[in-house]
Amino acid sequence: MVRTILSVAMTMAVAAGTAQAQLIEKTALTLQGAKQIAAAAESRANVEGARVVIAVVDDGGNLLLLERLDDTQVASVNVGIDKARTAAIYRRPSRVFEEQVKNGRVSALALHGAAALQGGVPITVEGTVIGAIGVSGETPQQDEEIALAGAAVAASFTK
């Protein structure tokens, strides 16, 4: 009887410890944060006279916010989302994949969900990727600069 009670108690203790180990707290990008990031990118685009799509995604690459500035080509909608998703799920700028392809690593084109196009930038808070921004519609360099302006806003975010 005592052995059974001890066995049950040990099983419950292990299960409780395991349950705690199965959960993690993480910082998540809110819609309000996504709006602030997009507003900074839009402001930069307007200063430059750029016609772009701005896409903000969460850390899993799911779309939180999309803006298509006036007179921006329709094709840039999905490209902007793809750039943002790439930066979020691979935790690095989408430019990295474009550079790999330019340098001969054509196999990078086969990476699932990776858009080898400059203009996607991770959004980080205290070294953790909480989402990404993708910009499409102008030159690759200009797209990335606008995305960087948006992502820079996250430096002011607190947990």
Secondary structure, DSSP 8 states (H G I E B T S, - for coil): -HHHHHHHHHHHHHHHHHHHHT--------HHHHHHHHHHHHHHHHHHT---EEEEEETTS-EEEEEE-TT--TTHHHHHHHHHHHHHHHTS-THHHHHHHHTT-GGGGGSTT----S-EEEEEETTEEEEEEEEESS-HHHHHHHHHHHHGGGGG---
